[in-house]
Amino acid sequence: MKFLRKLMFLIAITCSINANSSPLTDENINQFLVMYSNDYATHSRSLAKGFVRNKNNFDYKSFMTFKNNEWLPKYKLDMAIYDNVLETNRKYLFDNGLTFLISNMTNLSLIANEMFFILKNKDENKIKPLSQSLQSDLKRLIDLFKERGIEFK
């Protein structure tokens, strides 16, 4: 049910934005940010769990299967929607200091690829910087919520 509500909201925003009748505004941006950040947190958490599950034995094949069959399809569905919303509202996001949203979600696919190569090359030295990168992106979202008085769940 939660998925259907989210999908309906994103479709409504996407359709209204495509019709140029109701772009992101100061009135609806907080609602969008909550949904966006929840999706970002869900995708990054899922990716991190998949990585941790395969990290101890550097099982890059199992991670690749997880990434391609479980994580990527859900991620791509959200990315298609957010790409449209974010690209259509680039000026609004730029004017409000929110352009990092465009790169945060996109960077998850690069992080997923980096995780694969860490496991494949058994490169433990890259695990901590990668974890710090994910934490930094999440912290930036949390800071944004604090600035706007939004509760982060």
N, CA, C and O atoms as a DFTB+ gen file, in Angstrom:
612 C
 N C O
     1  1       0.819      -1.187       0.000
     2  2       0.000       0.000       0.000
     3  2       0.870       1.262       0.000
     4  3       0.579       2.225      -0.709
     5  1       1.947       1.247       0.806
     6  2       2.856       2.389       0.860
     7  2       3.466       2.641      -0.517
     8  3       3.596       3.786      -0.949
     9  1       3.836       1.564      -1.196
    10  2       4.428       1.691      -2.525
    11  2       3.441       2.339      -3.498
    12  3       3.823       3.195      -4.295
    13  1       2.169       1.926      -3.430
    14  2       1.172       2.486      -4.337
    15  2       0.942       3.974      -4.079
    16  3       0.795       4.751      -5.023
    17  1       0.910       4.375      -2.805
    18  2       0.743       5.793      -2.479
    19  2       1.922       6.591      -3.023
    20  3       1.748       7.658      -3.612
    21  1       3.120       6.059      -2.817
    22  2       4.327       6.748      -3.295
    23  2       4.304       6.849      -4.812
    24  3       4.587       7.907      -5.374
    25  1       3.975       5.769      -5.461
    26  2       3.948       5.757      -6.918
    27  2       2.905       6.740      -7.446
    28  3       3.161       7.461      -8.411
    29  1       1.743       6.769      -6.821
    30  2       0.699       7.697      -7.257
    31  2       1.146       9.139      -7.081
    32  3       0.906       9.974      -7.953
    33  1       1.798       9.441      -5.954
    34  2       2.286      10.803      -5.726
    35  2       3.329      11.192      -6.775
    36  3       3.265      12.276      -7.355
    37  1       4.275      10.307      -7.006
    38  2       5.331      10.618      -7.971
    39  2       4.789      10.740      -9.393
    40  3       5.247      11.580     -10.167
    41  1       3.817       9.902      -9.730
    42  2       3.199      10.003     -11.056
    43  2       2.451      11.328     -11.171
    44  3       2.511      11.996     -12.203
    45  1       1.745      11.703     -10.099
    46  2       1.008      12.970     -10.119
    47  2       1.960      14.148     -10.286
    48  3       1.709      15.050     -11.084
    49  1       3.058      14.134      -9.525
    50  2       4.039      15.221      -9.654
    51  2       4.646      15.214     -11.047
    52  3       4.794      16.264     -11.672
    53  1       4.995      14.039     -11.528
    54  2       5.609      13.932     -12.848
    55  2       4.660      14.421     -13.925
    56  3       5.061      15.174     -14.813
    57  1       3.409      14.000     -13.855
    58  2       2.432      14.432     -14.870
    59  2       2.190      15.930     -14.794
    60  3       2.123      16.607     -15.820
    61  1       2.060      16.446     -13.579
    62  2       1.790      17.876     -13.467
    63  2       3.002      18.692     -13.894
    64  3       2.857      19.769     -14.473
    65  1       4.181      18.190     -13.612
    66  2       5.386      18.902     -14.028
    67  2       5.520      18.842     -15.543
    68  3       5.881      19.830     -16.181
    69  1       5.227      17.680     -16.112
    70  2       5.309      17.570     -17.566
    71  2       4.307      18.494     -18.237
    72  3       4.549      18.975     -19.344
    73  1       3.196      18.743     -17.583
    74  2       2.188      19.640     -18.139
    75  2       2.508      21.095     -17.799
    76  3       1.766      22.006     -18.168
    77  1       3.619      21.301     -17.093
    78  2       4.055      22.631     -16.672
    79  2       3.007      23.360     -15.843
    80  3       2.992      24.591     -15.812
    81  1       2.132      22.618     -15.171
    82  2       1.100      23.276     -14.389
    83  2       1.473      23.371     -12.914
    84  3       1.025      24.286     -12.223
    85  1       2.273      22.456     -12.433
    86  2       2.565      22.455     -11.003
    87  2       3.980      21.936     -10.726
    88  3       4.136      20.819     -10.233
    89  1       5.001      22.719     -11.032
    90  2       6.378      22.280     -10.747
    91  2       6.646      22.302      -9.246
    92  3       5.812      22.749      -8.459
    93  1       7.818      21.815      -8.864
    94  2       8.199      21.899      -7.459
    95  2       8.204      23.355      -7.033
    96  3       8.710      24.234      -7.730
    97  1       7.622      23.578      -5.864
    98  2       7.515      24.927      -5.327
    99  2       7.853      24.889      -3.842
   100  3       8.075      23.822      -3.269
   101  1       7.888      26.048      -3.241
   102  2       8.116      26.124      -1.797
   103  2       7.005      25.402      -1.036
   104  3       7.225      24.929       0.079
   105  1       5.821      25.314      -1.625
   106  2       4.685      24.671      -0.961
   107  2       4.762      23.140      -1.003
   108  3       4.283      22.483      -0.078
   109  1       5.350      22.560      -2.049
   110  2       5.360      21.094      -2.144
   111  2       6.753      20.472      -2.029
   112  3       6.885      19.249      -2.088
   113  1       7.785      21.286      -1.868
   114  2       9.146      20.738      -1.857
   115  2       9.404      19.850      -0.649
   116  3      10.086      18.833      -0.776
   117  1       8.877      20.207       0.520
   118  2       9.135      19.382       1.704
   119  2       8.543      17.986       1.552
   120  3       9.164      16.999       1.946
   121  1       7.350      17.903       0.984
   122  2       6.737      16.590       0.749
   123  2       7.598      15.776      -0.214
   124  3       7.817      14.583      -0.005
   125  1       8.074      16.418      -1.249
   126  2       8.954      15.746      -2.206
   127  2      10.248      15.294      -1.530
   128  3      10.700      14.170      -1.751
   129  1      10.846      16.158      -0.710
   130  2      12.105      15.825      -0.042
   131  2      11.955      14.626       0.882
   132  3      12.849      13.783       0.951
   133  1      10.843      14.541       1.588
   134  2      10.608      13.396       2.476
   135  2      10.572      12.105       1.661
   136  3      11.219      11.119       2.015
   137  1       9.816      12.120       0.576
   138  2       9.718      10.927      -0.253
   139  2      11.074      10.574      -0.880
   140  3      11.489       9.415      -0.883
   141  1      11.742      11.584      -1.404
   142  2      13.042      11.377      -2.038
   143  2      14.057      10.807      -1.041
   144  3      14.757       9.842      -1.348
   145  1      14.131      11.399       0.136
   146  2      15.120      10.953       1.115
   147  2      14.810       9.555       1.631
   148  3      15.723       8.772       1.896
   149  1      13.526       9.239       1.775
   150  2      13.172       7.879       2.183
   151  2      13.603       6.871       1.130
   152  3      14.100       5.794       1.462
   153  1      13.416       7.213      -0.125
   154  2      13.853       6.319      -1.204
   155  2      15.372       6.203      -1.231
   156  3      15.916       5.110      -1.391
   157  1      16.048       7.329      -1.076
   158  2      17.511       7.305      -1.064
   159  2      18.011       6.430       0.082
   160  3      18.902       5.603      -0.106
   161  1      17.436       6.615       1.267
   162  2      17.848       5.827       2.432
   163  2      17.554       4.343       2.208
   164  3      18.361       3.488       2.573
   165  1      16.418       4.041       1.619
   166  2      16.060       2.640       1.357
   167  2      17.049       2.004       0.386
   168  3      17.525       0.893       0.618
   169  1      17.358       2.711      -0.703
   170  2      18.285       2.147      -1.692
   171  2      19.707       2.021      -1.138
   172  3      20.374       1.013      -1.371
   173  1      20.167       3.024      -0.414
   174  2      21.531       2.948       0.118
   175  2      21.634       1.885       1.203
   176  3      22.635       1.173       1.278
   177  1      20.607       1.771       2.045
   178  2      20.605       0.754       3.100
   179  2      20.587      -0.643       2.492
   180  3      21.326      -1.522       2.937
   181  1      19.755      -0.853       1.488
   182  2      19.679      -2.152       0.827
   183  2      21.019      -2.517       0.184
   184  3      21.480      -3.654       0.277
   185  1      21.621      -1.547      -0.458
   186  2      22.924      -1.764      -1.090
   187  2      23.982      -2.108      -0.050
   188  3      24.771      -3.032      -0.244
   189  1      23.996      -1.370       1.045
   190  2      24.975      -1.628       2.112
   191  2      24.778      -3.013       2.714
   192  3      25.752      -3.717       2.978
   193  1      23.525      -3.411       2.933
   194  2      23.252      -4.744       3.481
   195  2      23.722      -5.837       2.529
   196  3      24.297      -6.836       2.960
   197  1      23.478      -5.647       1.241
   198  2      23.943      -6.626       0.253
   199  2      25.455      -6.728       0.237
   200  3      26.007      -7.817       0.079
   201  1      26.121      -5.604       0.398
   202  2      27.582      -5.593       0.434
   203  2      28.102      -6.298       1.684
   204  3      28.996      -7.140       1.597
   205  1      27.547      -5.957       2.837
   206  2      27.995      -6.545       4.107
   207  2      27.782      -8.055       4.100
   208  3      28.611      -8.811       4.607
   209  1      26.664      -8.483       3.522
   210  2      26.345      -9.907       3.464
   211  2      27.421     -10.688       2.703
   212  3      27.633     -11.869       2.976
   213  1      28.095     -10.046       1.761
   214  2      29.091     -10.732       0.926
   215  2      30.522     -10.302       1.200
   216  3      31.455     -10.790       0.562
   217  1      30.697      -9.389       2.148
   218  2      32.006      -8.789       2.394
   219  2      33.005      -9.761       3.023
   220  3      34.170      -9.789       2.626
   221  1      32.570     -10.545       3.981
   222  2      33.510     -11.388       4.735
   223  2      34.255     -12.394       3.871
   224  3      35.431     -12.670       4.110
   225  1      33.582     -12.939       2.876
   226  2      34.255     -13.911       2.011
   227  2      34.500     -13.351       0.598
   228  3      34.813     -14.097      -0.330
   229  1      34.350     -12.025       0.454
   230  2      34.589     -11.346      -0.825
   231  2      33.878     -12.066      -1.979
   232  3      34.462     -12.330      -3.030
   233  1      32.601     -12.371      -1.741
   234  2      31.796     -13.089      -2.731
   235  2      31.190     -12.095      -3.731
   236  3      30.025     -11.710      -3.627
   237  1      32.003     -11.703      -4.680
   238  2      31.562     -10.696      -5.649
   239  2      30.491     -11.233      -6.581
   240  3      29.675     -10.460      -7.083
   241  1      30.473     -12.538      -6.824
   242  2      29.457     -13.112      -7.708
   243  2      28.071     -13.041      -7.073
   244  3      27.093     -12.705      -7.742
   245  1      27.991     -13.357      -5.791
   246  2      26.701     -13.257      -5.097
   247  2      26.256     -11.804      -4.994
   248  3      25.072     -11.496      -5.126
   249  1      27.224     -10.909      -4.756
   250  2      26.870      -9.495      -4.693
   251  2      26.355      -9.023      -6.049
   252  3      25.378      -8.278      -6.113
   253  1      26.995      -9.445      -7.121
   254  2      26.572      -9.057      -8.462
   255  2      25.152      -9.567      -8.739
   256  3      24.340      -8.857      -9.330
   257  1      24.862     -10.782      -8.316
   258  2      23.521     -11.337      -8.491
   259  2      22.496     -10.513      -7.704
   260  3      21.433     -10.171      -8.222
   261  1      22.827     -10.202      -6.451
   262  2      21.950      -9.353      -5.632
   263  2      21.748      -8.001      -6.306
   264  3      20.617      -7.543      -6.468
   265  1      22.849      -7.368      -6.695
   266  2      22.783      -6.026      -7.279
   267  2      21.931      -6.027      -8.544
   268  3      21.050      -5.180      -8.697
   269  1      22.180      -6.953      -9.435
   270  2      21.493      -6.962     -10.726
   271  2      20.040      -7.430     -10.650
   272  3      19.194      -6.943     -11.400
   273  1      19.744      -8.372      -9.749
   274  2      18.411      -8.972      -9.716
   275  2      17.482      -8.399      -8.647
   276  3      16.264      -8.408      -8.821
   277  1      18.036      -7.906      -7.555
   278  2      17.194      -7.383      -6.476
   279  2      17.263      -5.860      -6.386
   280  3      16.236      -5.182      -6.420
   281  1      18.467      -5.335      -6.271
   282  2      18.620      -3.906      -6.010
   283  2      18.367      -3.044      -7.249
   284  3      17.601      -2.083      -7.188
   285  1      18.995      -3.377      -8.349
   286  2      18.969      -2.532      -9.548
   287  2      17.572      -2.313     -10.128
   288  3      17.258      -1.180     -10.493
   289  1      16.723      -3.326     -10.233
   290  2      15.390      -3.064     -10.800
   291  2      14.585      -2.029      -9.996
   292  3      13.930      -1.169     -10.585
   293  1      14.629      -2.106      -8.680
   294  2      13.910      -1.142      -7.840
   295  2      14.539       0.241      -7.963
   296  3      13.840       1.251      -8.045
   297  1      15.840       0.268      -7.974
   298  2      16.577       1.525      -8.101
   299  2      16.260       2.207      -9.435
   300  3      16.005       3.410      -9.474
   301  1      16.276       1.440     -10.519
   302  2      16.013       2.004     -11.844
   303  2      14.596       2.561     -11.947
   304  3      14.375       3.586     -12.594
   305  1      13.644       1.895     -11.318
   306  2      12.270       2.386     -11.326
   307  2      12.203       3.768     -10.683
   308  3      11.615       4.691     -11.248
   309  1      12.801       3.909      -9.511
   310  2      12.814       5.211      -8.845
   311  2      13.625       6.235      -9.633
   312  3      13.223       7.393      -9.738
   313  1      14.751       5.822     -10.184
   314  2      15.594       6.760     -10.935
   315  2      14.864       7.324     -12.147
   316  3      15.023       8.501     -12.469
   317  1      14.082       6.515     -12.811
   318  2      13.343       7.000     -13.977
   319  2      12.391       8.119     -13.568
   320  3      12.264       9.126     -14.265
   321  1      11.737       7.935     -12.455
   322  2      10.804       8.949     -11.963
   323  2      11.560      10.188     -11.500
   324  3      11.228      11.306     -11.896
   325  1      12.577       9.990     -10.661
   326  2      13.310      11.131     -10.105
   327  2      14.109      11.881     -11.159
   328  3      14.233      13.104     -11.084
   329  1      14.645      11.175     -12.128
   330  2      15.360      11.869     -13.209
   331  2      14.443      12.884     -13.876
   332  3      14.831      14.023     -14.136
   333  1      13.241      12.454     -14.141
   334  2      12.285      13.348     -14.792
   335  2      11.938      14.533     -13.891
   336  3      11.961      15.682     -14.334
   337  1      11.622      14.256     -12.647
   338  2      11.261      15.327     -11.715
   339  2      12.441      16.266     -11.489
   340  3      12.284      17.486     -11.525
   341  1      13.607      15.703     -11.259
   342  2      14.766      16.529     -10.953
   343  2      15.244      17.340     -12.159
   344  3      15.594      18.512     -12.020
   345  1      15.259      16.734     -13.313
   346  2      15.702      17.467     -14.501
   347  2      14.723      18.572     -14.868
   348  3      15.132      19.662     -15.267
   349  1      13.448      18.297     -14.735
   350  2      12.427      19.295     -15.045
   351  2      12.510      20.490     -14.101
   352  3      12.137      21.605     -14.468
   353  1      12.998      20.256     -12.889
   354  2      13.035      21.301     -11.862
   355  2      14.459      21.747     -11.533
   356  3      14.719      22.230     -10.431
   357  1      15.353      21.591     -12.458
   358  2      16.768      21.914     -12.206
   359  2      16.939      23.353     -11.716
   360  3      17.693      23.588     -10.772
   361  1      16.266      24.309     -12.328
   362  2      16.414      25.716     -11.926
   363  2      15.942      25.918     -10.484
   364  3      16.616      26.578      -9.694
   365  1      14.800      25.357     -10.149
   366  2      14.288      25.493      -8.780
   367  2      15.279      24.882      -7.786
   368  3      15.578      25.474      -6.750
   369  1      15.778      23.701      -8.115
   370  2      16.718      23.024      -7.223
   371  2      18.014      23.817      -7.097
   372  3      18.566      23.931      -6.003
   373  1      18.498      24.360      -8.200
   374  2      19.717      25.167      -8.176
   375  2      19.506      26.426      -7.337
   376  3      20.335      26.767      -6.493
   377  1      18.402      27.103      -7.575
   378  2      18.107      28.342      -6.846
   379  2      17.955      28.114      -5.342
   380  3      18.158      29.034      -4.549
   381  1      17.600      26.897      -4.952
   382  2      17.370      26.583      -3.538
   383  2      18.473      25.727      -2.930
   384  3      18.303      25.194      -1.833
   385  1      19.594      25.587      -3.618
   386  2      20.732      24.837      -3.084
   387  2      20.478      23.351      -2.940
   388  3      21.019      22.713      -2.037
   389  1      19.661      22.795      -3.820
   390  2      19.295      21.380      -3.717
   391  2      19.825      20.536      -4.874
   392  3      19.375      19.408      -5.073
   393  1      20.766      21.068      -5.628
   394  2      21.262      20.322      -6.793
   395  2      21.980      19.034      -6.414
   396  3      22.100      18.125      -7.234
   397  1      22.458      18.951      -5.171
   398  2      23.128      17.712      -4.761
   399  2      22.181      16.521      -4.802
   400  3      22.633      15.377      -4.862
   401  1      20.870      16.772      -4.770
   402  2      19.910      15.673      -4.868
   403  2      20.047      14.942      -6.193
   404  3      19.849      13.730      -6.266
   405  1      20.386      15.682      -7.234
   406  2      20.535      15.082      -8.557
   407  2      21.673      14.064      -8.553
   408  3      21.552      12.984      -9.130
   409  1      22.776      14.418      -7.898
   410  2      23.930      13.511      -7.916
   411  2      23.859      12.418      -6.847
   412  3      24.368      11.319      -7.065
   413  1      23.242      12.696      -5.705
   414  2      23.207      11.691      -4.631
   415  2      22.611      10.361      -5.099
   416  3      23.221       9.306      -4.925
   417  1      21.424      10.418      -5.688
   418  2      20.759       9.187      -6.101
   419  2      21.515       8.530      -7.249
   420  3      21.647       7.307      -7.285
   421  1      22.011       9.332      -8.185
   422  2      22.776       8.795      -9.311
   423  2      24.051       8.117      -8.836
   424  3      24.448       7.084      -9.374
   425  1      24.688       8.694      -7.836
   426  2      25.939       8.134      -7.319
   427  2      25.774       6.749      -6.726
   428  3      26.749       6.005      -6.629
   429  1      24.570       6.386      -6.329
   430  2      24.376       5.045      -5.773
   431  2      24.743       3.954      -6.774
   432  3      25.265       2.911      -6.381
   433  1      24.480       4.177      -8.050
   434  2      24.861       3.153      -9.034
   435  2      26.374       3.059      -9.157
   436  3      26.913       1.971      -9.360
   437  1      27.070       4.198      -9.033
   438  2      28.537       4.173      -9.054
   439  2      29.083       3.492      -7.803
   440  3      30.063       2.750      -7.869
   441  1      28.449       3.745      -6.677
   442  2      28.855       3.107      -5.427
   443  2      28.640       1.598      -5.514
   444  3      29.472       0.825      -5.040
   445  1      27.534       1.178      -6.112
   446  2      27.269      -0.253      -6.293
   447  2      28.366      -0.902      -7.128
   448  3      28.819      -2.005      -6.822
   449  1      28.785      -0.216      -8.175
   450  2      29.872      -0.752      -9.004
   451  2      31.186      -0.803      -8.227
   452  3      31.952      -1.760      -8.347
   453  1      31.438       0.231      -7.433
   454  2      32.651       0.255      -6.610
   455  2      32.638      -0.907      -5.611
   456  3      33.668      -1.541      -5.381
   457  1      31.483      -1.181      -5.025
   458  2      31.362      -2.302      -4.089
   459  2      31.715      -3.617      -4.777
   460  3      32.425      -4.453      -4.219
   461  1      31.214      -3.784      -5.985
   462  2      31.523      -4.993      -6.747
   463  2      33.035      -5.147      -6.934
   464  3      33.577      -6.230      -6.716
   465  1      33.712      -4.077      -7.332
   466  2      35.150      -4.166      -7.581
   467  2      35.950      -4.331      -6.287
   468  3      37.007      -4.961      -6.294
   469  1      35.465      -3.781      -5.195
   470  2      36.119      -4.000      -3.898
   471  2      36.089      -5.486      -3.570
   472  3      37.096      -6.058      -3.151
   473  1      34.931      -6.106      -3.764
   474  2      34.811      -7.539      -3.478
   475  2      35.633      -8.365      -4.465
   476  3      36.328      -9.299      -4.069
   477  1      35.554      -8.028      -5.721
   478  2      36.267      -8.802      -6.734
   479  2      37.773      -8.729      -6.538
   480  3      38.473      -9.730      -6.688
   481  1      38.276      -7.532      -6.199
   482  2      39.718      -7.336      -6.022
   483  2      40.177      -7.556      -4.583
   484  3      41.360      -7.418      -4.272
   485  1      39.232      -7.899      -3.713
   486  2      39.533      -8.118      -2.284
   487  2      40.313      -6.942      -1.699
   488  3      41.331      -7.111      -1.029
   489  1      39.798      -5.751      -1.978
   490  2      40.480      -4.515      -1.596
   491  2      39.845      -3.910      -0.343
   492  3      38.983      -3.036      -0.436
   493  1      40.276      -4.379       0.824
   494  2      39.724      -3.922       2.094
   495  2      39.995      -2.439       2.360
   496  3      39.252      -1.803       3.107
   497  1      41.036      -1.889       1.767
   498  2      41.389      -0.484       1.999
   499  2      40.347       0.499       1.462
   500  3      40.305       1.650       1.898
   501  1      39.524       0.068       0.539
   502  2      38.524       0.964      -0.050
   503  2      37.173       0.888       0.649
   504  3      36.271       1.662       0.328
   505  1      37.019      -0.026       1.592
   506  2      35.724      -0.197       2.265
   507  2      35.385       1.019       3.122
   508  3      34.271       1.537       3.048
   509  1      36.330       1.476       3.931
   510  2      36.058       2.598       4.830
   511  2      35.732       3.884       4.064
   512  3      34.749       4.542       4.402
   513  1      36.518       4.272       3.043
   514  2      36.164       5.485       2.293
   515  2      34.783       5.393       1.622
   516  3      34.060       6.386       1.540
   517  1      34.435       4.213       1.153
   518  2      33.134       4.028       0.526
   519  2      32.012       4.200       1.547
   520  3      31.000       4.844       1.272
   521  1      32.204       3.621       2.714
   522  2      31.230       3.770       3.797
   523  2      31.091       5.230       4.208
   524  3      29.984       5.710       4.451
   525  1      32.204       5.925       4.282
   526  2      32.178       7.347       4.640
   527  2      31.444       8.171       3.589
   528  3      30.760       9.138       3.924
   529  1      31.579       7.800       2.340
   530  2      30.884       8.505       1.268
   531  2      29.372       8.357       1.415
   532  3      28.634       9.335       1.295
   533  1      28.916       7.138       1.675
   534  2      27.482       6.907       1.891
   535  2      26.978       7.670       3.108
   536  3      25.914       8.286       3.062
   537  1      27.739       7.630       4.191
   538  2      27.339       8.332       5.408
   539  2      27.313       9.834       5.195
   540  3      26.445      10.521       5.735
   541  1      28.241      10.348       4.424
   542  2      28.296      11.781       4.137
   543  2      27.067      12.234       3.359
   544  3      26.488      13.278       3.663
   545  1      26.665      11.455       2.359
   546  2      25.471      11.788       1.582
   547  2      24.223      11.780       2.456
   548  3      23.376      12.667       2.348
   549  1      24.114      10.783       3.315
   550  2      22.962      10.687       4.205
   551  2      22.957      11.839       5.211
   552  3      21.903      12.398       5.512
   553  1      24.120      12.187       5.722
   554  2      24.226      13.305       6.671
   555  2      23.786      14.606       6.014
   556  3      23.139      15.440       6.648
   557  1      24.129      14.774       4.770
   558  2      23.732      15.992       4.061
   559  2      22.213      16.097       3.962
   560  3      21.647      17.183       4.093
   561  1      21.555      14.954       3.728
   562  2      20.095      14.955       3.702
   563  2      19.522      15.269       5.081
   564  3      18.566      16.035       5.198
   565  1      20.097      14.684       6.115
   566  2      19.629      14.931       7.479
   567  2      19.802      16.408       7.831
   568  3      18.909      17.013       8.425
   569  1      20.939      16.986       7.468
   570  2      21.174      18.411       7.720
   571  2      20.147      19.276       6.985
   572  3      19.660      20.268       7.527
   573  1      19.827      18.895       5.761
   574  2      18.817      19.627       5.001
   575  2      17.471      19.583       5.725
   576  3      16.764      20.588       5.795
   577  1      17.126      18.422       6.259
   578  2      15.865      18.284       6.985
   579  2      15.854      19.170       8.225
   580  3      14.852      19.817       8.530
   581  1      16.971      19.192       8.929
   582  2      17.052      20.043      10.121
   583  2      16.872      21.507       9.754
   584  3      16.162      22.241      10.440
   585  1      17.522      21.935       8.661
   586  2      17.402      23.322       8.204
   587  2      15.958      23.688       7.882
   588  3      15.517      24.810       8.129
   589  1      15.230      22.718       7.324
   590  2      13.867      22.989       6.894
   591  2      12.831      22.627       7.960
   592  3      11.634      22.820       7.748
   593  1      13.283      22.102       9.106
   594  2      12.363      21.726      10.166
   595  2      11.529      20.494       9.847
   596  3      10.399      20.359      10.316
   597  1      12.098      19.594       9.042
   598  2      11.407      18.355       8.663
   599  2      11.952      17.233       9.534
   600  3      13.158      17.155       9.770
   601  1      11.071      16.368      10.009
   602  2      11.513      15.232      10.814
   603  2      11.991      14.121       9.880
   604  3      11.281      13.717       8.959
   605  1      13.204      13.636      10.134
   606  2      13.779      12.556       9.319
   607  2      13.444      11.228       9.969
   608  3      13.729      11.016      11.147
   609  1      12.837      10.333       9.200
   610  2      12.424       9.023       9.746
   611  2      13.249       7.919       9.164
   612  3      13.047       6.753       9.504
